[in-house]
Amino acid sequence: MWDKIKPEEMTDNVFRLINEDWMLVAAEDEGRVNAMTASWGGLGILWGKRVAFVFVRPQRYTKEFIDKNEKLSLSFFDDGSRKMLNYMGTVSGRDEDKIAASGLHVEMVNSAPVFKESRMAIICRKLYEQPMTEESFLDKGLVDQFFEEKDFHIMYVVEIEKILVQS
């Protein structure tokens, strides 16, 4: 069962939550859902709104779902979920139904897919997207370190509409 909390009531350390625990970024298109593991992103304030920053490489199948829907979710799991998160981050939904294969169950909340097994889900609405470009990097070492194939991420700024936690 889900309880709704305000963003200000979230007690998780954001740096641990995203970088160490990881998250599933999920979106829906015409009844189909796809998700990918992410460990880059952030939470904060922009334009007077509570927002999340999500980064997706252009070749990721999940990007097609994100682009076709105004809503997406960020789901966070307990410590015992590392194997599933690794799987969800390395297998493409183009090749198999990785959600079913991982044992996850989806429910729709405010037009965004949420995983029943997650401990927290953030429902978001897209506000802005911007492709990253090589020219925009001030620290050129980051390009060499993270973008060997020049497949620069798309940055999405999404408004946090609802945070759900398992009760």
C-alpha positions as CSV (number, residue, x, y, z in Angstrom):
1,M,0.0,0.0,0.0
2,W,1.3,3.5,-0.9
3,D,1.4,6.6,1.3
4,K,1.8,10.0,-0.3
5,I,4.5,12.2,1.2
6,K,5.5,15.8,0.4
7,P,9.0,16.3,-1.2
8,E,10.1,18.1,2.0
9,E,9.3,14.9,4.0
10,M,11.7,12.7,2.1
11,T,14.5,11.7,4.4
12,D,16.7,9.8,1.9
13,N,20.2,11.1,1.1
14,V,19.8,12.1,-2.5
15,F,23.5,11.3,-3.3
16,R,23.2,7.8,-2.0
17,L,19.7,7.3,-3.4
18,I,20.7,8.0,-7.0
19,N,24.4,7.2,-7.2
20,E,24.6,4.2,-4.9
21,D,21.1,2.7,-4.7
22,W,20.2,3.5,-8.3
23,M,16.7,4.0,-9.7
24,L,14.4,2.7,-12.4
25,V,13.2,5.4,-14.9
26,A,9.9,4.2,-16.4
27,A,7.4,5.4,-18.9
28,E,4.3,4.1,-20.7
29,D,3.2,4.2,-24.3
30,E,-0.1,2.8,-25.5
31,G,-0.3,0.2,-22.7
32,R,3.3,-0.9,-22.9
33,V,5.9,0.0,-20.2
34,N,9.6,0.1,-20.3
35,A,12.2,1.0,-17.7
36,M,15.9,1.5,-17.4
37,T,18.3,1.7,-14.5
38,A,19.9,5.1,-13.9
39,S,22.5,6.3,-11.5
40,W,22.8,9.9,-12.8
41,G,20.3,12.5,-11.9
42,G,19.3,14.9,-9.2
43,L,16.5,16.5,-7.2
44,G,16.1,20.2,-6.5
45,I,14.3,23.4,-7.2
46,L,14.0,25.0,-10.6
47,W,11.5,27.6,-11.9
48,G,9.9,27.6,-8.4
49,K,9.1,23.9,-8.8
50,R,10.3,20.8,-7.1
51,V,12.1,18.9,-9.9
52,A,14.2,15.9,-10.8
53,F,16.9,15.9,-13.4
54,V,17.1,12.7,-15.5
55,F,19.7,11.8,-18.1
56,V,19.0,9.2,-20.9
57,R,21.3,8.2,-23.7
58,P,19.6,8.6,-27.2
59,Q,19.9,4.9,-28.0
60,R,18.0,3.7,-24.9
61,Y,14.7,2.1,-25.7
62,T,13.2,3.8,-22.6
63,K,13.8,7.1,-24.3
64,E,11.2,6.3,-26.9
65,F,8.6,5.8,-24.1
66,I,9.7,8.9,-22.3
67,D,9.3,11.0,-25.5
68,K,5.8,9.7,-26.2
69,N,4.3,10.5,-22.8
70,E,4.2,13.6,-20.6
71,K,4.6,11.5,-17.4
72,L,7.4,9.2,-16.1
73,S,8.4,7.7,-12.8
74,L,11.5,7.2,-10.8
75,S,11.4,4.1,-8.6
76,F,13.7,3.2,-5.8
77,F,14.2,-0.2,-4.2
78,D,15.5,-1.9,-1.1
79,D,19.1,-3.1,-0.8
80,G,18.3,-6.6,-2.1
81,S,17.4,-5.4,-5.5
82,R,20.9,-4.9,-7.0
83,K,20.7,-8.0,-9.3
84,M,17.4,-6.8,-10.7
85,L,18.7,-3.3,-11.2
86,N,21.8,-4.6,-13.0
87,Y,19.6,-6.7,-15.3
88,M,17.2,-3.8,-16.0
89,G,20.2,-1.6,-16.9
90,T,21.9,-4.1,-19.2
91,V,19.1,-5.8,-21.1
92,S,17.0,-3.9,-23.6
93,G,13.3,-4.0,-23.6
94,R,13.5,-4.2,-27.4
95,D,14.8,-7.7,-27.0
96,E,12.6,-9.1,-24.3
97,D,10.0,-8.3,-21.7
98,K,12.6,-7.5,-19.1
99,I,10.0,-6.2,-16.6
100,A,8.2,-9.6,-16.6
101,A,11.5,-11.5,-16.6
102,S,12.7,-9.5,-13.5
103,G,9.6,-10.3,-11.6
104,L,8.4,-6.7,-11.3
105,H,4.7,-5.7,-11.3
106,V,3.5,-2.4,-12.7
107,E,0.6,-0.3,-11.6
108,M,-0.3,3.0,-13.2
109,V,-0.5,6.1,-10.9
110,N,-1.4,9.4,-12.5
111,S,-0.5,8.0,-16.0
112,A,2.9,6.9,-14.9
113,P,4.1,3.3,-14.3
114,V,5.1,2.5,-10.7
115,F,6.6,-0.8,-9.6
116,K,4.8,-2.5,-6.7
117,E,8.1,-3.9,-5.4
118,S,9.7,-0.4,-5.1
119,R,10.0,1.2,-1.7
120,M,9.5,4.7,-3.1
121,A,8.2,6.1,-6.4
122,I,8.4,9.6,-7.7
123,I,5.7,10.6,-10.3
124,C,6.9,13.3,-12.6
125,R,5.7,15.4,-15.5
126,K,8.2,16.5,-18.2
127,L,8.9,20.2,-18.3
128,Y,12.1,20.5,-20.4
129,E,14.5,18.4,-22.5
130,Q,17.9,19.4,-23.8
131,P,20.4,17.3,-25.7
132,M,23.9,17.5,-24.2
133,T,26.6,18.5,-26.7
134,E,30.3,18.1,-26.7
135,E,30.7,21.9,-27.2
136,S,28.9,22.6,-23.9
137,F,31.4,20.6,-21.8
138,L,33.8,23.0,-20.0
139,D,35.7,20.1,-18.6
140,K,36.7,18.2,-21.8
141,G,38.0,15.3,-19.7
142,L,34.4,14.3,-19.0
143,V,33.8,13.7,-22.7
144,D,36.7,11.3,-22.9
145,Q,35.8,9.6,-19.6
146,F,32.0,9.2,-20.2
147,F,31.3,9.6,-23.9
148,E,33.8,7.6,-25.9
149,E,31.1,7.0,-28.6
150,K,29.8,10.6,-28.5
151,D,26.4,9.4,-27.5
152,F,25.5,12.3,-25.3
153,H,22.6,12.1,-23.0
154,I,19.3,13.9,-23.2
155,M,18.6,15.9,-20.0
156,Y,15.0,15.9,-18.9
157,V,13.8,18.3,-16.2
158,V,10.7,16.9,-14.7
159,E,8.3,18.3,-12.1
160,I,7.8,16.1,-9.1
161,E,4.0,15.7,-8.9
162,K,3.8,13.0,-6.2
163,I,6.1,10.9,-4.0
164,L,4.8,7.6,-2.9
165,V,6.3,5.4,-0.2
166,Q,5.4,1.9,0.9
167,S,3.6,1.7,4.2
